Each structure stands twice: as structure tokens, then as C-alpha cells.
Amino acid sequence: MSYMTSMTVRIPEPLSRELKKLARDNHQPVSDLVRESVRRYVAVERFKALRALTVPYAQKAGFLTDEDVFKAVS
């Protein structure tokens, strides 16, 4: 079973209205949209951090662009 905690987040009123509209249009609770948005944000930030750690090693190995990596793994 997954345990959840609650948080209070203050957002500008215009953003709140947009979020509520989006939730209504997608037939989802606002909390689901916010939870998914935060999950994606955290995943992207983790990816950026890992990429920053690996780039120097990749460059030493001759991988200077994403295209270099795609060619090597294809």
C-alpha cells in the first residue's frame, strides 16, 4: 500500500483557474494533475542531474552529441 502525505502549495489565482478547468475538461481531480506534474518535474530534474554527471565521461569517450550516442547504440 502506498502512503501519501498532503502539502499546501500557494499558486496564483489565474493558474488555479486554469488548473481547475484542465481538471474538469479531463475528468480528473486537481490533486491528480498536480501529483502527476510534480512526479514528471522530479523525473526530469533527476535526469538532468544524471546527465550532467555523465556528460564529461561521454565526451572523453568521443560522444559529443546525442546523435553520436544514437549511432553507437543502433
N, C-alpha and C positions, 0 to 999 in steps of 0.2 A: 504494500500500500504506500502511496506517495503522500508525504505530508507537505502542506503548503503553509506559508506564512502570509500575512497581509502587510501591505505598505500603504502609506499615504503619499501621494505624489501630487504636487501642485502644477497645473498646466494652465496656460492662458485660456480664457473663455472661448475665443474663436476655435482653438484647437479642440477643445472639449466638444463643441457643437459638431465639428467635422467628424470626430471620433464616434460620437453617438449616431450620427447619420450613417456612417460607414457600417457600424454595428447593426443598425436597423436594416439597411439595404442587404446585408449579408446574413441576416437572421442569426446573429451571434451576440452573446453578451459582450459588453465593452471589456470586461476583465479578460476574456479570451483573446481579444485583439491585442490588448496591451501586453498580456503574458507572451503571446507569440512574437510580438515586436521586440520585446526585451530579450527573449531567447535568441532571436536572429541577430540582434545587436551584439550580444555577448559572443555568439559564434563567430561573427565577422571580426570582432576585436581580438579574439583568440587566434584566429587565422592570421591576422595582420602581425601579431606578435611572433608567432611561429615562423612566418615568412621572413620577418626581419632578422631572426636568428639564423636562418638557413641560407639567406642570400649570399653572405660572404663565402661560405663553403661552396655554394653552387658556382659563384663567379670564379673561384680558384680552380674549379673543375672544368671551366670553359662554358658554363651555362650562363649566358649573358641576357637572354630574353626568354619569355615564355615559349616562343616558337622553338628555341633550342631544346627545351625540355620536351615539348610535344614530339619533335623529331626523334629524340632519343628513346622515348617510350613507345613509339609507334612501330 
